[in-house]
Amino acid sequence: MVADSPVRKQRLTQEIITFVDLGKALTGTLDRKEVIRRVMEKVRELLKPRAWSLLLRDETSGELDFAVAEGEVGSALAGQRLSPGKGIAGWVAENKEAVVIEDVSGDPRFDPEFDRALGFKTRSILAVPIAYKDIVFGVIELIRGRDDESGFSKREAAMLRAVADFAAVALENARNHNKVRDLAIRDDCTGLHNARFLHKVLEQETARSRRHHTPVSIIFFDLDRFKLVNDKHGHLCGSSLLAEVGELLLGQLRKEDSAVRYGGDEFVALLPHTIHEQAMNVARRIWTAVRMNKFLQSMGLEIHQSASYGVASMPDHASTAEELLKLADDAMYMVKRKGRDGVASASELEPGEDDPERQRFFTEPPSGTGGGLERL
C-alpha cells in the first residue's frame, strides 16, 4: 500500500489538473460544437475508453443523436439516432440517472440491435446524463467489449459524472448565449430572421459574390392590402397571418437560404449561389403557395392573401448589397403600381425608375416592428 501511495498521489494530481484544464476550456467558449469537442478530448485523456460516444438530445422529438462516436464502431454510429427511451442511453436520458452495467446480456434495457448491425459484442456500459437542472442535453456513453479484461470501476464512473457536469454547465451557457443572440436577430412574431440579420448576412454574401464571381439573389415581397386584415379582424389575427406567411416562406426555401421578416408586412428571401432565372422560379413558387393558401383556418377564418414580389440578382443587376436590396424592392413596388399580386424582375425596371415619395434607407434596419412603409 505504502509503495503504491506515490503512484496514486501522482495519478490524483494529474486528474485534478485535467479537471481544472477542463473547467477552463469549457468556460472559455460559448460555441456548442467546440464544447462537445473539448469534452470528448478530456474523456479520451482521462478514461482512455475503447469505444465511446456523446449523444445529444433533440429538444423537440426527444431523440438522441450520435453527435460524436469514436473507437472501433465510432464511424458507423456517427449520425445515427435513437428513439426516446431506447437502449441504455435512452433510459439514462429519460431517467436522468447514470448507470454502470457490468454485463449487458442480463440487462433488459440493452438493445442488441447495434451490436448485430456493427458486428460488435458489448460487455460493459458506463453511461451518464448531461443534465442541468431539468434540462437533459444528452448522454456520454462508454463501451467495453467481450474481450476486454474488466468492466468500469467506481472511480471511472465518478470521473465521467464530473465531466458530464462540466459539460452540462457549458452547454447551458451556450444555450443561453444562443437565446440572447436570437433575440437580436429574430422577429418575435414570425420566428424568422429580422432586418438586422439580413443586412449583416447580405453584406457577407455580396462580398463573397464579388470575390468568387458567384451569383446571389434577393426576393422582396409585400402583402397586398394587409391593413384591411388588421382593420377587419384585429391585430391578433394580423400577427397570426404574418406568422403563417413566414411558415409558408420557409417551406419554399433551401437550408442555405435565409427567410426574413423585413418589417411590417414585408418579407425577404436571400438566396446564395442562385442565378436570376432560378430566383424568379422560387418567387413564382412562393407567389403560388401564398395565393392558394387559406389563412387563419385555426381561428375559424379562411382568408385569401396575395402579395407583390420583386427579384434582383448579382451580378445581373447590382454590385453592392444596398443596390441589390433596393432593386428588388423597386421591382416589387412596380408590381404594386401595376395592380399588385404578381412577380417582377429588376430587369423590367426602366432606367431611373423610382418613386420620390419612397425614400427608404437600406443600409440600416427599419426601426420598430413596422419597419419601412406599409403598402396597401
C-alpha positions as CSV (number, residue, x, y, z in Angstrom):
1,M,0.0,0.0,0.0
2,V,2.8,2.4,1.0
3,A,4.7,1.7,-2.2
4,D,1.7,2.4,-4.3
5,S,0.9,5.7,-2.5
6,P,3.2,8.0,-4.6
7,V,1.7,6.5,-7.7
8,R,-1.8,7.1,-6.6
9,K,-0.9,10.6,-5.5
10,Q,0.6,11.3,-8.9
11,R,-2.5,10.0,-10.6
12,L,-4.8,12.0,-8.4
13,T,-2.7,15.2,-9.0
14,Q,-2.9,14.6,-12.8
15,E,-6.6,14.1,-12.6
16,I,-7.1,17.3,-10.7
17,I,-5.0,19.2,-13.2
18,T,-7.1,17.7,-16.1
19,F,-10.3,18.7,-14.4
20,V,-9.0,22.2,-13.8
21,D,-8.0,22.4,-17.5
22,L,-11.4,21.1,-18.5
23,G,-13.1,23.8,-16.5
24,K,-11.0,26.5,-18.1
25,A,-11.6,25.0,-21.5
26,L,-15.3,24.8,-21.2
27,T,-15.8,28.3,-19.7
28,G,-13.7,29.7,-22.5
29,T,-16.2,29.0,-25.2
30,L,-19.9,29.6,-25.9
31,D,-19.9,27.5,-29.1
32,R,-21.8,24.3,-28.8
33,K,-19.7,22.3,-31.2
34,E,-16.5,23.4,-29.5
35,V,-17.9,22.4,-26.1
36,I,-18.5,18.9,-27.4
37,R,-15.1,18.7,-29.0
38,R,-13.4,19.7,-25.7
39,V,-15.5,17.3,-23.6
40,M,-14.6,14.3,-25.7
41,E,-11.0,15.3,-25.8
42,K,-11.0,15.2,-22.0
43,V,-12.9,11.9,-21.9
44,R,-10.2,10.4,-24.1
45,E,-7.4,11.8,-21.9
46,L,-8.9,10.8,-18.6
47,L,-10.5,7.4,-19.2
48,K,-8.9,6.1,-22.4
49,P,-12.0,4.2,-23.5
50,R,-12.0,1.7,-26.2
51,A,-15.3,2.9,-27.7
52,W,-17.4,5.9,-26.6
53,S,-19.9,8.3,-27.8
54,L,-21.7,11.6,-27.0
55,L,-25.4,11.7,-27.8
56,L,-27.3,14.9,-28.0
57,R,-31.0,15.1,-27.2
58,D,-33.4,16.7,-29.7
59,E,-35.5,19.1,-27.6
60,T,-38.5,18.6,-29.8
61,S,-38.6,14.9,-30.5
62,G,-36.6,13.6,-27.5
63,E,-34.5,11.5,-29.9
64,L,-30.8,11.0,-29.2
65,D,-28.3,11.8,-32.0
66,F,-24.8,10.3,-32.0
67,A,-23.0,13.7,-32.3
68,V,-19.6,12.2,-31.6
69,A,-18.7,8.5,-31.8
70,E,-15.2,7.2,-31.5
71,G,-13.4,3.9,-31.2
72,E,-13.9,0.6,-33.1
73,V,-17.5,1.3,-34.1
74,G,-17.4,5.1,-34.0
75,S,-17.6,5.9,-37.7
76,A,-20.6,3.5,-38.1
77,L,-22.5,5.2,-35.3
78,A,-21.9,8.8,-36.2
79,G,-25.2,10.4,-37.3
80,Q,-27.4,7.5,-36.1
81,R,-30.4,8.4,-33.9
82,L,-32.1,6.6,-31.0
83,S,-35.8,6.9,-30.3
84,P,-36.8,8.3,-26.9
85,G,-36.1,5.8,-24.1
86,K,-34.4,3.3,-26.5
87,G,-31.4,1.3,-25.2
88,I,-29.2,2.2,-22.3
89,A,-28.5,5.7,-23.4
90,G,-32.2,6.3,-24.0
91,W,-33.0,5.1,-20.5
92,V,-30.3,7.3,-19.0
93,A,-31.7,10.4,-20.8
94,E,-35.3,9.6,-19.8
95,N,-34.5,8.9,-16.1
96,K,-31.6,11.4,-15.7
97,E,-29.6,8.7,-13.9
98,A,-26.1,7.3,-14.5
99,V,-25.7,3.6,-14.9
100,V,-22.8,1.1,-14.8
101,I,-23.6,-2.2,-16.3
102,E,-21.1,-5.0,-15.8
103,D,-22.7,-7.4,-18.3
104,V,-25.3,-6.1,-20.7
105,S,-26.6,-9.6,-21.6
106,G,-28.5,-9.7,-18.4
107,D,-30.0,-6.2,-18.6
108,P,-33.4,-5.8,-20.3
109,R,-32.6,-2.1,-21.1
110,F,-29.8,-3.1,-23.5
111,D,-30.8,-3.2,-27.2
112,P,-28.6,-5.6,-29.1
113,E,-29.6,-4.1,-32.4
114,F,-26.5,-2.0,-32.8
115,D,-24.2,-5.0,-31.9
116,R,-25.8,-7.1,-34.6
117,A,-25.6,-4.3,-37.2
118,L,-22.0,-3.4,-36.3
119,G,-20.6,-6.8,-35.6
120,F,-19.5,-5.8,-32.1
121,K,-20.0,-7.7,-28.8
122,T,-20.7,-5.3,-26.0
123,R,-19.9,-6.4,-22.5
124,S,-20.0,-3.4,-20.2
125,I,-21.5,0.1,-20.5
126,L,-21.0,3.2,-18.5
127,A,-23.5,5.9,-19.3
128,V,-24.1,9.3,-17.6
129,P,-26.6,12.0,-18.4
130,I,-25.5,15.5,-19.4
131,A,-28.1,17.4,-17.4
132,Y,-28.5,20.8,-16.0
133,K,-31.5,21.2,-13.6
134,D,-34.5,19.9,-15.5
135,I,-32.8,20.0,-18.9
136,V,-31.2,16.9,-20.4
137,F,-28.7,17.8,-23.1
138,G,-27.6,14.3,-23.9
139,V,-25.6,11.3,-22.7
140,I,-22.0,10.3,-22.6
141,E,-21.6,6.5,-23.1
142,L,-18.5,4.4,-22.7
143,I,-18.4,0.8,-24.0
144,R,-16.2,-2.2,-23.4
145,G,-16.3,-5.4,-25.5
146,R,-16.4,-9.1,-24.5
147,D,-12.7,-9.4,-25.0
148,D,-11.9,-6.6,-22.6
149,E,-10.4,-7.6,-19.3
150,S,-12.8,-5.8,-17.0
151,G,-15.8,-3.5,-16.8
152,F,-15.9,0.0,-15.5
153,S,-14.8,1.0,-11.9
154,K,-16.5,3.3,-9.5
155,R,-13.6,5.7,-10.0
156,E,-14.2,5.8,-13.7
157,A,-17.9,6.4,-13.2
158,A,-17.2,9.2,-10.8
159,M,-14.8,10.9,-13.2
160,L,-17.3,10.6,-16.1
161,R,-20.1,12.1,-14.0
162,A,-17.8,15.0,-13.2
163,V,-17.0,15.5,-16.9
164,A,-20.7,15.4,-17.7
165,D,-21.5,18.0,-15.0
166,F,-18.9,20.3,-16.5
167,A,-20.3,19.7,-20.0
168,A,-23.9,20.4,-18.8
169,V,-23.0,23.8,-17.4
170,A,-21.0,24.7,-20.6
171,L,-23.9,23.6,-22.8
172,E,-26.4,25.6,-20.7
173,N,-24.2,28.7,-21.1
174,A,-24.0,28.1,-24.9
175,R,-27.8,27.7,-24.9
176,N,-28.4,30.9,-23.1
177,H,-25.9,32.7,-25.3
178,N,-27.8,31.5,-28.4
179,K,-31.1,32.6,-26.9
180,V,-29.8,36.1,-26.4
181,R,-28.3,36.2,-29.8
182,D,-31.5,35.0,-31.4
183,L,-33.4,37.8,-29.7
184,A,-31.2,40.3,-31.5
185,I,-31.6,38.7,-35.0
186,R,-35.0,37.1,-34.9
187,D,-38.5,38.5,-35.3
188,D,-40.8,37.8,-32.4
189,C,-44.0,37.4,-34.5
190,T,-42.8,35.0,-37.2
191,G,-39.6,33.5,-35.8
192,L,-37.9,34.4,-39.0
193,H,-34.7,36.4,-39.1
194,N,-35.1,40.1,-38.9
195,A,-33.7,43.1,-40.9
196,R,-30.6,43.4,-38.6
197,F,-29.6,39.8,-39.6
198,L,-30.4,40.4,-43.3
199,H,-28.1,43.5,-43.6
200,K,-25.2,41.7,-41.9
201,V,-25.5,38.4,-43.9
202,L,-26.3,40.2,-47.2
203,E,-23.1,42.2,-46.9
204,Q,-21.2,38.9,-46.4
205,E,-22.9,37.2,-49.3
206,T,-22.4,40.0,-51.8
207,A,-18.8,40.3,-50.8
208,R,-18.4,36.6,-51.4
209,S,-20.2,37.0,-54.7
210,R,-17.7,39.7,-55.9
211,R,-14.8,37.7,-54.6
212,H,-15.6,34.3,-56.1
213,H,-17.8,35.5,-59.0
214,T,-20.8,33.5,-57.7
215,P,-24.5,34.7,-58.0
216,V,-26.7,35.8,-55.2
217,S,-30.3,36.8,-55.4
218,I,-33.0,38.6,-53.4
219,I,-36.8,38.2,-53.4
220,F,-38.5,41.1,-51.7
221,F,-42.3,40.8,-51.2
222,D,-45.0,42.7,-49.5
223,L,-48.6,41.5,-48.7
224,D,-51.3,43.2,-50.7
225,R,-53.9,45.3,-48.7
226,F,-52.7,43.7,-45.4
227,K,-54.0,46.7,-43.5
228,L,-57.6,45.5,-44.3
229,V,-56.9,42.3,-42.4
230,N,-55.9,44.3,-39.3
231,D,-58.9,46.7,-39.7
232,K,-61.5,43.9,-40.2
233,H,-60.2,41.1,-37.9
234,G,-57.9,42.8,-35.5
235,H,-54.1,42.9,-34.9
236,L,-54.0,39.5,-33.3
237,C,-55.3,37.9,-36.5
238,G,-53.0,40.0,-38.5
239,S,-50.0,38.8,-36.5
240,S,-51.1,35.2,-36.9
241,L,-51.4,35.6,-40.6
242,L,-47.9,37.0,-40.8
243,A,-46.6,34.0,-38.8
244,E,-48.4,31.7,-41.3
245,V,-46.8,33.5,-44.3
246,G,-43.4,33.1,-42.6
247,E,-44.0,29.4,-42.3
248,L,-45.0,29.1,-45.9
249,L,-41.9,31.0,-47.0
250,L,-39.6,28.7,-45.0
251,G,-41.3,25.7,-46.7
252,Q,-40.2,27.0,-50.2
253,L,-36.5,27.6,-49.3
254,R,-33.4,25.5,-49.0
255,K,-31.4,25.2,-45.8
256,E,-28.8,27.6,-47.1
257,D,-31.3,30.3,-47.9
258,S,-32.5,32.9,-45.4
259,A,-36.1,33.8,-44.7
260,V,-36.5,37.3,-43.3
261,R,-39.4,39.4,-42.0
262,Y,-38.0,42.8,-43.0
263,G,-40.7,44.8,-41.2
264,G,-44.4,45.3,-41.2
265,D,-45.8,43.1,-43.9
266,E,-42.6,42.9,-45.9
267,F,-40.6,39.7,-46.3
268,V,-37.2,38.9,-47.9
269,A,-35.7,35.7,-49.2
270,L,-31.9,35.7,-49.5
271,L,-30.7,33.1,-52.0
272,P,-27.0,32.5,-52.1
273,H,-25.5,30.7,-55.2
274,T,-28.7,31.4,-57.1
275,I,-28.9,32.8,-60.6
276,H,-31.7,35.2,-61.6
277,E,-33.7,32.7,-63.5
278,Q,-33.7,30.3,-60.6
279,A,-34.7,33.1,-58.2
280,M,-37.6,34.0,-60.4
281,N,-38.8,30.4,-60.3
282,V,-38.6,30.5,-56.5
283,A,-40.5,33.7,-56.3
284,R,-43.3,32.2,-58.5
285,R,-43.4,29.2,-56.2
286,I,-43.8,31.4,-53.1
287,W,-46.4,33.5,-55.0
288,T,-48.4,30.4,-55.8
289,A,-48.1,29.0,-52.2
290,V,-49.3,32.2,-50.6
291,R,-52.0,32.8,-53.2
292,M,-53.5,29.3,-52.9
293,N,-53.4,29.1,-49.1
294,K,-56.3,29.7,-46.8
295,F,-55.0,31.6,-43.9
296,L,-56.3,31.6,-40.2
297,Q,-58.3,28.4,-40.5
298,S,-57.3,27.6,-36.9
299,M,-59.2,30.8,-35.9
300,G,-62.3,29.9,-37.8
301,L,-61.5,32.1,-40.9
302,E,-60.5,31.4,-44.4
303,I,-58.6,34.5,-45.6
304,H,-57.1,34.6,-49.1
305,Q,-54.0,36.8,-49.3
306,S,-52.0,37.9,-52.2
307,A,-48.6,39.6,-52.4
308,S,-46.3,41.5,-54.7
309,Y,-42.8,40.3,-55.4
310,G,-39.6,41.8,-56.8
311,V,-36.5,39.9,-57.7
312,A,-32.9,41.1,-58.2
313,S,-29.6,39.3,-58.6
314,M,-25.9,39.8,-58.5
315,P,-24.1,40.3,-60.8
316,D,-27.0,40.8,-63.2
317,H,-28.4,44.0,-61.6
318,A,-26.3,45.1,-58.8
319,S,-22.7,45.2,-57.4
320,T,-23.4,46.0,-53.8
321,A,-25.7,44.8,-51.0
322,E,-27.5,48.1,-50.9
323,E,-28.2,48.1,-54.6
324,L,-29.4,44.5,-54.6
325,L,-31.9,45.1,-51.9
326,K,-33.1,48.4,-53.3
327,L,-33.6,47.0,-56.8
328,A,-35.6,44.0,-55.5
329,D,-37.8,46.5,-53.6
330,D,-38.2,48.7,-56.7
331,A,-39.3,45.7,-58.8
332,M,-41.8,44.8,-56.1
333,Y,-43.2,48.3,-55.9
334,M,-43.5,48.3,-59.7
335,V,-45.9,45.3,-59.3
336,K,-47.8,47.3,-56.7
337,R,-48.3,50.2,-59.2
338,K,-49.4,47.8,-62.0
339,G,-52.2,46.2,-59.9
340,R,-50.4,44.0,-57.3
341,D,-50.4,40.2,-57.0
342,G,-47.5,39.4,-59.3
343,V,-43.8,38.8,-59.7
344,A,-41.4,41.2,-61.4
345,S,-37.7,41.2,-62.2
346,A,-35.3,44.1,-61.7
347,S,-34.6,43.6,-65.4
348,E,-38.0,45.1,-66.1
349,L,-37.2,48.4,-64.4
350,E,-36.8,51.4,-66.6
351,P,-33.6,53.4,-66.1
352,G,-34.1,55.7,-63.1
353,E,-37.5,54.2,-62.3
354,D,-38.2,55.0,-58.7
355,D,-40.8,56.8,-56.6
356,P,-39.5,60.0,-55.0
357,E,-42.1,59.6,-52.2
358,R,-40.5,56.3,-51.2
359,Q,-37.3,57.4,-49.5
360,R,-36.1,54.2,-47.9
361,F,-32.7,53.6,-46.2
362,F,-31.5,50.1,-46.8
363,T,-28.1,50.5,-45.1
364,E,-29.8,50.4,-41.7
365,P,-32.6,48.1,-40.4
366,P,-36.0,49.6,-40.2
367,S,-36.9,51.0,-36.8
368,G,-39.6,49.3,-34.7
369,T,-41.7,46.4,-35.8
370,G,-43.3,48.4,-38.6
371,G,-40.0,48.7,-40.5
372,G,-40.4,50.9,-43.5
373,L,-43.5,51.8,-45.5
374,E,-46.7,49.6,-45.2
375,R,-48.0,49.3,-48.7
376,L,-51.7,48.6,-49.5
